[in-house]
Amino acid sequence: MTSKVKLYVSICDTIESIGRLESEWSALHVHCSRSTIFNSFDFLYLAVQEFATAGETLLFITVRHPADNRLVAVFPFKICPFEWRGLDFKLITYAGLDVTDKVYPVIENGEEPEAWHAAFSHIKSIREVWHFIDLFEVERGLYAALAVRRAFLPGRYIRRQSPDIQSPIVDLACDWQSFSGRHPKMRKRIKRMKRQFGAGFEFKCICDPAAYESCLNQYLMLESRSWRKKTAVGISQSKQNISFHRRLFETLAEKSQLFFGFLYIEGQLVAAEIAYTHDNTVYFTHGCYDESFKKYSPGMVSVSLFLKNFFNGQYKDGDFLGGFAHYINPWASHIVLSDRITVARVTPKVLLGFVFAVRAKLKLQNLPSFFKKKFLTENIL
C-alpha cells in the first residue's frame, strides 16, 4: 500500500552499520518490487566487504516509515572518485559493481514513488559532495528512470539515458523436449560430441553444500586454460575476486542456491558452468571451457546440458545476465533491455569537462574511418 505520510531517510556509511540491517533487509527482500540474487543482503554485504577501496564512501540510504520505523527501502549506493577528461570528480553509483548484475534498490511493493523521492531528496541535499550519478543496467520499465526525470530537472542538472546491456531470458516453465526440439543446432552439437567420445563423455550437475569448495577449485583450474585467462576476466581475475566468490559460494551453497555443471571427456574437465538461484529464477553467471577442445563447441554443449537440469517445474526464468554469449539469444523467450542513466550537476568544473569532451571528439574528425567508428560513438559520460 502506498505511503500517505512522508518517509524519512537515514544513512549507513560503514560496513558495521550495513551489517546491522541483515534481518530487516532480508525480510523486506521477500516482498520488494524487484527481488533478485544481486540485491539480496548476502550478496551486497559480501560485495562491500571485499571491494570497498580507499577514497570511496558507502552511502546506503535507508528509507523508513515514521509511524513504526518500518524499513521501506534500501538504496545501496557509494560515492567514489572519478577522473574524466583530466579532471577529478565524485560519483554516486551502486556499491558492489565489480560483481553485481542489473542491481536495483530493495523497495517495498507499492512504495517506489515515495521511496525514490526520499532517496533523491537526500542526495540533492548533499549535492556539494558529488558531481555525477551513474546508474548502470537499469531495466526498462522499472520506476528508476521516471524517478530520475522527476527529481533532476534541466537547468541545475544534465541527464542522459543510453542503451546498456541486453539479457536473454530462457523460459524454463516449458517442457525440455519441446524446448530442445526447437533448437536443432543445440541437439546436433551435443550428439556430435557424444558420438566422438562415446563412453568417455560425461556431464555432472552438482548442488551440494559439502562440495562447493572442491567445485570452485575445479572451475578455477579450468578457467586458467580458457579464453577468460587471456582476457583477464572471470572469477580468477584477482585475489579479491576469488575471495568474494569463495565466501559467496559458501553462503549460497548452505541455502542450496548454488549449482555447478561440469563436462568431462575421458575424466578430463573440458567445460564448466556456474548458476545461482533465487525464488523461481536461475542466474547463469559463469562459464568457461578448455581451448584445446574448441572445435567441438564445448561451451554450447556444456551450457545446454546444464540448462536441461532446470526444466523441472521449480523455476520459471533462466537469466543469462549480460548476454555476452550471443548464441544464447535464439534460445530466449524474450530479451530484457536496460539503460545507463547518468545525471551531472551543472557546475563550472563539470561544464569544463563537457567542453574538453566535445573538443576531443572534434579533433578525432580527421582520423581514419576505423578510429572514427571506434571513438566517435562513445558516450560523453
C-alpha positions in Angstrom: 0.0 0.0 0.0 1.4 3.4 -1.0 2.5 5.7 1.8 0.3 8.6 2.8 2.9 10.1 5.1 6.4 11.4 4.4 9.0 8.8 4.7 12.3 9.6 6.3 15.9 8.8 5.5 18.9 7.5 7.5 22.4 6.6 6.2 24.5 3.6 6.7 28.1 4.5 5.7 30.1 1.8 7.4 30.3 -1.9 6.9 29.2 -2.5 10.5 26.1 -0.3 10.2 25.1 -2.2 7.0 25.6 -5.5 8.7 23.0 -4.5 11.3 20.4 -4.3 8.6 20.5 -8.0 7.9 17.2 -9.2 9.4 15.2 -6.2 8.2 16.8 -6.2 4.7 16.2 -10.0 4.3 12.5 -9.6 5.4 12.0 -6.7 3.0 13.7 -8.5 0.2 11.0 -11.2 0.2 8.3 -8.8 -0.9 10.2 -6.0 -2.6 9.3 -4.6 -6.0 12.4 -6.2 -7.7 13.8 -9.1 -5.8 17.0 -10.6 -7.3 20.0 -12.5 -6.0 22.1 -9.4 -6.7 20.2 -7.1 -4.3 20.0 -9.6 -1.5 21.7 -8.8 1.8 24.0 -11.8 1.5 25.3 -10.7 -1.9 25.7 -7.0 -1.4 27.1 -7.2 2.2 29.9 -9.5 1.0 30.5 -7.3 -2.0 31.1 -4.1 0.1 33.3 -6.1 2.5 35.5 -7.4 -0.3 35.5 -4.5 -2.7 35.4 -1.3 -0.5 38.5 0.7 -1.5 40.3 3.8 -0.2 38.7 7.0 -1.3 35.2 5.6 -1.5 32.4 6.3 0.9 29.5 3.9 1.4 26.1 5.6 1.0 23.4 3.0 1.8 20.3 5.1 2.0 17.6 3.5 4.2 14.1 4.8 3.9 11.7 4.2 6.8 8.0 4.8 7.7 7.8 7.3 10.6 4.9 5.6 12.4 6.6 2.3 13.2 10.1 2.8 11.9 9.5 0.1 9.4 12.2 -0.4 6.7 10.7 0.6 3.4 13.7 0.7 1.1 17.5 0.3 0.9 19.4 2.1 -1.8 22.9 0.5 -1.9 25.0 3.5 -3.2 28.5 4.6 -2.8 30.5 7.8 -3.5 33.8 7.2 -5.3 36.5 9.2 -7.0 36.1 9.6 -10.8 38.5 11.0 -13.3 37.1 12.4 -16.5 39.0 14.5 -19.1 41.9 15.0 -16.8 39.6 16.4 -14.0 38.8 14.9 -10.6 35.1 14.4 -9.7 33.0 12.5 -7.2 30.5 9.9 -8.5 27.4 8.3 -6.9 26.8 4.8 -8.2 25.8 1.4 -6.9 28.0 -0.4 -4.5 29.4 -3.8 -5.5 29.5 -3.0 -9.2 32.5 -5.3 -9.6 30.3 -8.4 -9.2 26.6 -7.4 -9.4 24.3 -7.5 -12.4 21.3 -5.3 -13.0 21.3 -4.3 -9.4 18.2 -2.4 -8.2 17.3 -0.9 -4.8 15.3 -3.0 -2.4 11.9 -1.3 -2.2 8.6 -2.4 -0.6 5.9 -3.1 -3.1 3.8 0.0 -3.7 6.3 2.3 -2.2 8.5 3.1 -5.2 7.5 6.8 -5.9 7.8 7.8 -2.3 11.0 5.8 -1.6 12.8 7.2 -4.7 11.6 10.7 -3.9 13.0 10.4 -0.3 16.4 8.9 -1.5 16.9 11.5 -4.2 15.8 14.4 -1.9 18.6 13.3 0.4 21.1 13.1 -2.5 20.2 16.6 -3.6 20.6 17.9 -0.1 24.3 16.7 -0.1 24.8 17.9 -3.7 28.1 19.6 -2.7 29.8 16.3 -2.2 29.1 14.8 -5.7 29.2 15.8 -9.3 27.7 12.8 -11.1 25.2 10.0 -10.6 25.8 6.9 -12.7 23.2 4.1 -12.7 24.1 1.1 -14.8 21.9 -1.6 -16.3 18.6 -0.1 -15.3 16.0 -2.5 -16.7 13.5 -0.7 -18.9 10.0 -0.5 -17.4 11.2 -0.1 -13.8 10.5 3.1 -11.9 14.1 4.4 -11.7 14.1 6.2 -15.0 10.9 8.1 -14.2 12.3 8.9 -10.7 15.4 10.4 -12.2 13.4 12.6 -14.6 11.2 13.9 -11.8 14.0 14.6 -9.4 16.7 16.1 -11.5 15.2 18.9 -13.7 17.1 20.6 -16.5 18.8 23.8 -15.6 20.6 22.6 -12.5 21.3 19.1 -13.8 22.1 17.4 -17.1 20.5 14.0 -17.7 21.5 11.3 -20.1 19.9 7.9 -20.8 21.5 5.5 -23.3 21.1 1.8 -24.1 23.1 -0.6 -21.9 23.3 -4.4 -21.8 20.8 -6.9 -23.1 19.9 -10.1 -21.1 18.4 -13.1 -22.8 15.8 -14.9 -20.7 15.1 -18.6 -21.3 11.6 -19.9 -20.4 12.1 -22.7 -18.0 8.4 -23.4 -17.4 8.1 -25.3 -20.7 9.0 -28.9 -21.3 12.7 -29.7 -22.1 11.8 -32.0 -25.0 9.7 -29.3 -26.7 12.4 -26.7 -26.0 15.3 -28.7 -27.4 13.2 -29.7 -30.3 13.1 -26.1 -31.4 16.9 -25.8 -31.5 18.5 -28.3 -33.9 21.9 -26.7 -33.6 21.9 -27.5 -29.9 20.9 -31.1 -30.5 23.4 -31.5 -33.3 26.4 -30.3 -31.3 25.5 -32.5 -28.3 25.1 -35.6 -30.5 28.4 -34.9 -32.3 30.4 -34.7 -29.1 28.7 -37.8 -27.6 29.4 -39.7 -30.8 33.0 -38.6 -30.9 33.8 -39.6 -27.3 31.3 -42.3 -26.5 31.6 -43.6 -23.0 34.3 -41.0 -22.3 31.6 -38.2 -22.5 30.1 -37.3 -19.1 28.2 -34.3 -17.7 27.5 -33.7 -14.0 25.2 -31.1 -12.3 26.2 -30.6 -8.7 24.3 -28.8 -5.9 25.9 -30.0 -2.7 26.9 -27.7 0.3 29.8 -30.0 1.1 31.2 -29.9 -2.4 31.2 -26.1 -3.2 34.9 -25.6 -2.4 36.2 -28.5 -4.5 33.9 -27.5 -7.3 35.2 -23.9 -7.2 38.8 -25.2 -7.3 38.0 -27.3 -10.3 36.4 -24.3 -12.0 39.4 -22.1 -11.3 41.8 -24.7 -12.7 39.8 -24.8 -15.9 39.5 -21.1 -16.1 43.3 -20.9 -16.2 43.1 -22.9 -19.5 40.3 -20.8 -21.1 40.0 -17.6 -23.0 39.0 -15.9 -19.8 42.6 -16.1 -18.5 43.9 -14.4 -21.6 41.4 -11.5 -21.4 41.7 -11.1 -17.6 38.1 -11.7 -16.8 36.3 -14.3 -14.7 36.5 -15.3 -11.1 40.3 -15.6 -11.1 41.0 -12.1 -12.3 42.1 -11.1 -8.9 42.7 -12.5 -5.4 40.0 -10.1 -4.2 37.5 -11.6 -6.7 38.4 -15.1 -5.7 37.9 -14.3 -2.1 34.5 -12.8 -2.7 33.3 -15.8 -4.7 34.6 -18.3 -2.2 32.7 -16.6 0.6 29.6 -16.1 -1.6 29.6 -19.7 -2.7 29.8 -20.9 0.9 26.7 -18.8 1.8 24.7 -19.8 -1.3 25.6 -23.5 -1.0 24.2 -23.7 2.5 20.9 -22.5 1.1 21.0 -24.8 -2.0 21.2 -21.8 -4.3 24.5 -22.7 -6.0 24.9 -25.1 -8.9 27.9 -26.3 -10.9 27.9 -28.0 -14.2 30.9 -30.0 -15.4 31.6 -31.6 -18.7 34.3 -34.3 -18.7 36.0 -36.1 -21.6 37.9 -39.2 -20.6 37.9 -37.9 -17.0 39.3 -34.5 -18.0 37.3 -31.4 -17.3 36.8 -29.5 -20.5 33.8 -27.1 -19.8 32.2 -25.8 -16.6 29.2 -23.7 -15.7 28.0 -21.9 -12.5 24.5 -20.7 -11.7 22.8 -19.1 -8.7 19.1 -19.5 -7.9 16.6 -17.1 -6.2 12.9 -17.8 -6.0 11.9 -19.0 -9.4 14.9 -17.6 -11.4 18.2 -19.2 -12.3 21.1 -16.8 -12.9 23.7 -18.3 -15.3 26.7 -16.4 -14.0 29.9 -18.0 -15.1 31.2 -20.4 -17.8 34.4 -21.4 -19.4 36.0 -24.2 -21.4 39.3 -25.7 -22.4 40.6 -24.0 -25.5 42.1 -27.3 -26.9 38.5 -28.6 -27.3 37.2 -25.5 -29.1 36.4 -27.3 -32.4 33.7 -29.3 -30.5 31.8 -26.2 -29.2 32.2 -27.4 -25.6 30.8 -24.2 -24.3 27.5 -24.6 -26.1 27.3 -28.3 -25.3 28.0 -27.7 -21.6 25.6 -24.8 -21.1 22.9 -26.8 -23.0 23.2 -29.8 -20.7 23.4 -27.6 -17.7 20.3 -25.7 -18.7 18.4 -29.0 -19.1 18.6 -29.6 -15.3 16.4 -26.6 -14.5 13.4 -27.6 -16.7 11.8 -29.4 -13.7 8.9 -27.2 -12.9 10.5 -25.4 -10.0 12.0 -22.5 -12.0 10.4 -20.0 -14.4 13.2 -17.9 -15.9 16.8 -18.6 -16.9 18.6 -15.3 -16.8 21.8 -15.1 -18.8 22.6 -11.7 -17.5 24.8 -9.5 -19.6 24.2 -11.7 -22.6 27.9 -11.9 -23.7 27.3 -15.4 -25.1 25.2 -14.3 -28.1 24.4 -17.8 -29.2 22.0 -17.8 -26.2 19.8 -15.2 -27.8 17.9 -17.7 -30.2 17.0 -19.8 -27.1 15.4 -16.8 -25.3 11.7 -16.3 -24.9 12.5 -12.6 -24.5 15.3 -10.1 -24.2 15.5 -7.8 -21.2 16.7 -4.3 -22.3 18.4 -1.9 -19.9 19.7 1.6 -19.9 22.6 3.5 -18.3 21.2 6.7 -16.7 23.6 9.5 -15.8 23.0 12.8 -14.0 25.5 15.6 -13.9 25.3 18.7 -11.6 25.7 21.9 -13.5 28.9 23.4 -12.1 31.8 25.3 -13.8 34.0 22.2 -13.3 31.5 19.8 -14.8 30.8 22.1 -17.8 34.6 22.4 -18.4 34.7 18.6 -18.5 32.0 18.6 -21.2 33.9 21.3 -23.2 37.0 19.1 -23.1 35.0 16.1 -24.2 33.5 17.9 -27.1 36.8 19.3 -28.2 38.4 15.9 -28.0 35.7 14.4 -30.2 36.0 17.2 -32.8 39.7 16.5 -33.0 39.0 13.0 -34.0 37.1 14.0 -37.1 40.3 13.9 -39.2 41.3 10.4 -38.1 40.9 7.4 -40.4 37.4 5.9 -40.5 38.4 3.0 -38.3 39.2 5.3 -35.4 36.2 7.4 -36.0 33.9 4.4 -35.7 35.7 3.3 -32.5 35.9 6.6 -30.7 33.2 9.0 -32.0 30.4 6.6 -31.0 31.4 6.6 -27.3 29.2 8.3 -24.7 30.4 11.7 -23.5 30.0 10.4 -19.9 
